[in-house]
Amino acid sequence: MLKRILSVILAATMVFSMAACGSDGSKKGDSIKVGMVTDTGGVNDGSFNESSWAGLQKAEKELGIEVAYLESKTDADYAANIETFMDEECDLIIGVGFMLADAVGKAAEANPDQKFAIIDDSTHADLPNVACLMFKQEQPSYLVGYVAGLMTETDNVGFVLGMSTGPMNQFGYGYCAGVLDANPDATIQMGDANSFGDSAQGKSLATAMITNGADVIFHAAGGTGLGMIEACKEADIWAIGVDSDQSHHAPENIITSALKRVDTASYEISKAVLEGTYKAGVVTYDLASEGVDYVASDLLPDDVKKAIDDVKAKILAGEIVVPNNQADFEADYGDVYTLD
């Protein structure tokens, strides 16, 4: 009798698994299943991961794609979460952020028939089953840096970084270049939180900058940046958001946001798998492809919007090339950026 009960439970579990993830190889009509693994910032970071998930929710609504996510609390969770989605035979597994590069690479090499995508890393661009979704994040950072340079009344602005890495420092190079092109007399305070999920540290870094005279602060720090926004709100100074329009966090203080359309990237790669047009290799989103931009907030004066539109046009025309590495930045601006 006990064996029979266990057999029924096991059968039910297997049926549930197949219905949820297509583990028998079948689809619900033309549907596919996409699994997203977050970095340690979590799906509700108000920024990078949340925007990626928004793109998948759009794919679910508009395309009928089945979507799911697993949050990574520590680095050790990356491989385990990927393995879970492979066990469920998801058609595509998306790793959100460069921190998942090692785990995605190892899984992709060991499972050549499994399709992967990773945001903000091109380490494994040579693998035939990894799509690397990259962004010219220095471009929107330049635009919001230009905003900061024009809007500061103290000639003193700030920048909070989540973690000093090549991709993340691109935000810093772009921001600092924009600030200094708009306002050569500006001082730029900088702080590295070394975390994408520590809002207390983000608030502490921003508070110190405010104490030292900053009246505009930008963050590229995921969930850590929510603390920066809180500090700016409490001090009633301008804040600049990142990845998505973050104005809902502080409508009277977030003057603009550097848009990095990771939602577009997660949507489009999922659609490609659905339609059978998935390709491995590097896909780059920039101003020209509308994969990055800035928010022309109502808080911005018309003359500032006009100035930003002018420099945006120059970037598109190739008249302004925004630096995205240490050598190029220092060639034009000197040893100003201190976080690399």
NORTA-V162472 format. One record per pair of residues at least 6 apart in sequence whose C-alpha atoms are under 7 Angstrom apart, sorted by the first residue. I is the first residue (numbers start at 1). GAP is how many residues later the second one is. If there is no record, write none. Layout:
# NORTA-V162472
i=I gap=GAP
i=I gap=GAP
This chain:
# NORTA-V162472
i=17 gap=6
i=17 gap=71
i=18 gap=6
i=21 gap=12
i=21 gap=67
i=21 gap=68
i=21 gap=69
i=22 gap=67
i=23 gap=65
i=23 gap=66
i=31 gap=33
i=31 gap=34
i=31 gap=35
i=32 gap=33
i=32 gap=34
i=32 gap=59
i=32 gap=242
i=33 gap=32
i=33 gap=33
i=33 gap=34
i=33 gap=57
i=33 gap=58
i=33 gap=59
i=34 gap=32
i=34 gap=33
i=34 gap=34
i=34 gap=56
i=34 gap=57
i=34 gap=58
i=34 gap=59
i=35 gap=32
i=35 gap=33
i=35 gap=34
i=35 gap=50
i=35 gap=55
i=35 gap=57
i=35 gap=58
i=35 gap=59
i=36 gap=32
i=36 gap=33
i=36 gap=34
i=36 gap=57
i=36 gap=58
i=36 gap=59
i=37 gap=32
i=37 gap=33
i=37 gap=34
i=37 gap=35
i=37 gap=44
i=37 gap=45
i=37 gap=57
i=37 gap=58
i=37 gap=59
i=38 gap=11
i=38 gap=32
i=38 gap=33
i=38 gap=34
i=38 gap=57
i=38 gap=58
i=39 gap=32
i=39 gap=33
i=39 gap=57
i=39 gap=58
i=39 gap=60
i=40 gap=32
i=40 gap=33
i=40 gap=34
i=40 gap=156
i=40 gap=157
i=41 gap=155
i=41 gap=156
i=41 gap=181
i=41 gap=182
i=42 gap=7
i=42 gap=29
i=42 gap=30
i=43 gap=6
i=43 gap=7
i=43 gap=28
i=44 gap=6
i=45 gap=177
i=45 gap=178
i=46 gap=177
i=47 gap=175
i=47 gap=176
i=47 gap=195
i=47 gap=196
i=47 gap=197
i=48 gap=174
i=48 gap=195
i=49 gap=47
i=51 gap=193
i=51 gap=211
i=51 gap=212
i=52 gap=210
i=52 gap=211
i=52 gap=214
i=53 gap=210
i=54 gap=209
i=55 gap=208
i=55 gap=209
i=55 gap=211
i=55 gap=212
i=56 gap=11
i=56 gap=210
i=56 gap=211
i=58 gap=209
i=59 gap=6
i=59 gap=208
i=60 gap=6
i=60 gap=7
i=70 gap=11
i=72 gap=6
i=78 gap=22
i=78 gap=25
i=79 gap=24
i=91 gap=24
i=92 gap=23
i=92 gap=24
i=93 gap=22
i=93 gap=23
i=93 gap=24
i=94 gap=22
i=94 gap=23
i=94 gap=24
i=95 gap=9
i=95 gap=22
i=95 gap=23
i=95 gap=24
i=96 gap=22
i=96 gap=23
i=97 gap=21
i=97 gap=22
i=97 gap=23
i=97 gap=24
i=98 gap=21
i=98 gap=22
i=98 gap=23
i=101 gap=20
i=105 gap=19
i=108 gap=6
i=108 gap=21
i=112 gap=17
i=114 gap=15
i=115 gap=14
i=115 gap=15
i=116 gap=13
i=116 gap=14
i=116 gap=15
i=117 gap=13
i=117 gap=14
i=117 gap=15
i=118 gap=13
i=118 gap=14
i=118 gap=15
i=119 gap=13
i=119 gap=14
i=119 gap=15
i=120 gap=13
i=120 gap=14
i=120 gap=15
i=120 gap=47
i=121 gap=11
i=121 gap=13
i=122 gap=10
i=122 gap=160
i=124 gap=6
i=125 gap=6
i=125 gap=7
i=125 gap=156
i=125 gap=157
i=126 gap=155
i=128 gap=152
i=129 gap=151
i=130 gap=150
i=130 gap=151
i=131 gap=148
i=131 gap=149
i=131 gap=150
i=131 gap=151
i=132 gap=149
i=132 gap=150
i=132 gap=151
i=133 gap=132
i=133 gap=149
i=133 gap=150
i=133 gap=151
i=134 gap=148
i=134 gap=149
i=134 gap=150
i=134 gap=151
i=135 gap=149
i=135 gap=150
i=135 gap=151
i=136 gap=149
i=136 gap=150
i=137 gap=33
i=137 gap=34
i=137 gap=123
i=138 gap=32
i=138 gap=33
i=138 gap=35
i=138 gap=36
i=138 gap=184
i=138 gap=186
i=139 gap=35
i=139 gap=183
i=140 gap=118
i=140 gap=119
i=140 gap=152
i=140 gap=153
i=140 gap=154
i=141 gap=30
i=141 gap=33
i=141 gap=34
i=141 gap=117
i=142 gap=32
i=142 gap=33
i=142 gap=35
i=142 gap=36
i=143 gap=35
i=143 gap=151
i=143 gap=165
i=144 gap=31
i=144 gap=112
i=144 gap=113
i=144 gap=114
i=144 gap=150
i=145 gap=30
i=145 gap=31
i=145 gap=33
i=145 gap=34
i=146 gap=32
i=146 gap=33
i=146 gap=35
i=146 gap=36
i=147 gap=157
i=148 gap=9
i=148 gap=31
i=148 gap=68
i=149 gap=30
i=149 gap=31
i=149 gap=33
i=149 gap=34
i=149 gap=37
i=150 gap=32
i=150 gap=33
i=152 gap=63
i=152 gap=64
i=154 gap=59
i=154 gap=60
i=154 gap=61
i=155 gap=30
i=155 gap=31
i=155 gap=32
i=156 gap=30
i=156 gap=31
i=156 gap=32
i=156 gap=57
i=156 gap=58
i=156 gap=59
i=157 gap=30
i=157 gap=31
i=157 gap=32
i=157 gap=57
i=157 gap=58
i=157 gap=59
i=157 gap=60
i=158 gap=30
i=158 gap=31
i=158 gap=32
i=158 gap=51
i=158 gap=56
i=158 gap=58
i=158 gap=59
i=158 gap=60
i=159 gap=30
i=159 gap=31
i=159 gap=32
i=159 gap=58
i=159 gap=59
i=159 gap=60
i=160 gap=30
i=160 gap=31
i=160 gap=32
i=160 gap=58
i=160 gap=59
i=160 gap=60
i=160 gap=61
i=161 gap=30
i=161 gap=31
i=161 gap=32
i=161 gap=58
i=161 gap=59
i=161 gap=60
i=162 gap=30
i=162 gap=31
i=162 gap=32
i=162 gap=33
i=162 gap=34
i=162 gap=58
i=162 gap=59
i=162 gap=60
i=162 gap=62
i=163 gap=29
i=163 gap=30
i=163 gap=31
i=163 gap=32
i=164 gap=28
i=164 gap=175
i=164 gap=176
i=169 gap=171
i=170 gap=154
i=170 gap=155
i=171 gap=49
i=173 gap=150
i=173 gap=151
i=173 gap=156
i=173 gap=164
i=174 gap=148
i=174 gap=149
i=174 gap=150
i=180 gap=6
i=189 gap=20
i=191 gap=14
i=192 gap=147
i=193 gap=8
i=193 gap=9
i=195 gap=29
i=196 gap=25
i=196 gap=26
i=196 gap=27
i=196 gap=28
i=197 gap=25
i=197 gap=26
i=197 gap=27
i=198 gap=25
i=198 gap=26
i=199 gap=24
i=199 gap=25
i=199 gap=26
i=199 gap=27
i=199 gap=28
i=200 gap=27
i=201 gap=23
i=202 gap=22
i=202 gap=23
i=202 gap=25
i=202 gap=26
i=203 gap=24
i=203 gap=25
i=203 gap=27
i=203 gap=28
i=206 gap=22
i=206 gap=25
i=207 gap=24
i=215 gap=22
i=215 gap=23
i=216 gap=21
i=216 gap=22
i=216 gap=23
i=217 gap=21
i=217 gap=22
i=217 gap=23
i=218 gap=21
i=218 gap=22
i=218 gap=23
i=219 gap=6
i=219 gap=21
i=219 gap=22
i=219 gap=23
i=220 gap=22
i=229 gap=10
i=232 gap=6
i=232 gap=7
i=233 gap=17
i=233 gap=20
i=236 gap=17
i=237 gap=16
i=238 gap=15
i=238 gap=16
i=238 gap=17
i=239 gap=14
i=239 gap=15
i=239 gap=16
i=240 gap=14
i=240 gap=15
i=240 gap=16
i=240 gap=17
i=241 gap=13
i=241 gap=15
i=241 gap=16
i=241 gap=17
i=242 gap=15
i=242 gap=16
i=242 gap=17
i=243 gap=15
i=243 gap=16
i=243 gap=17
i=243 gap=18
i=244 gap=13
i=244 gap=15
i=244 gap=16
i=245 gap=12
i=245 gap=14
i=245 gap=50
i=246 gap=11
i=247 gap=7
i=255 gap=42
i=255 gap=44
i=255 gap=45
i=256 gap=38
i=256 gap=39
i=256 gap=40
i=256 gap=41
i=257 gap=37
i=257 gap=38
i=258 gap=35
i=258 gap=36
i=258 gap=37
i=259 gap=33
i=259 gap=34
i=259 gap=35
i=259 gap=36
i=260 gap=31
i=260 gap=32
i=260 gap=33
i=261 gap=30
i=261 gap=31
i=269 gap=9
i=272 gap=6
i=285 gap=6
i=285 gap=7
i=286 gap=6
i=287 gap=6
i=287 gap=29
i=288 gap=28
i=296 gap=9
i=314 gap=6
i=315 gap=6
i=323 gap=6
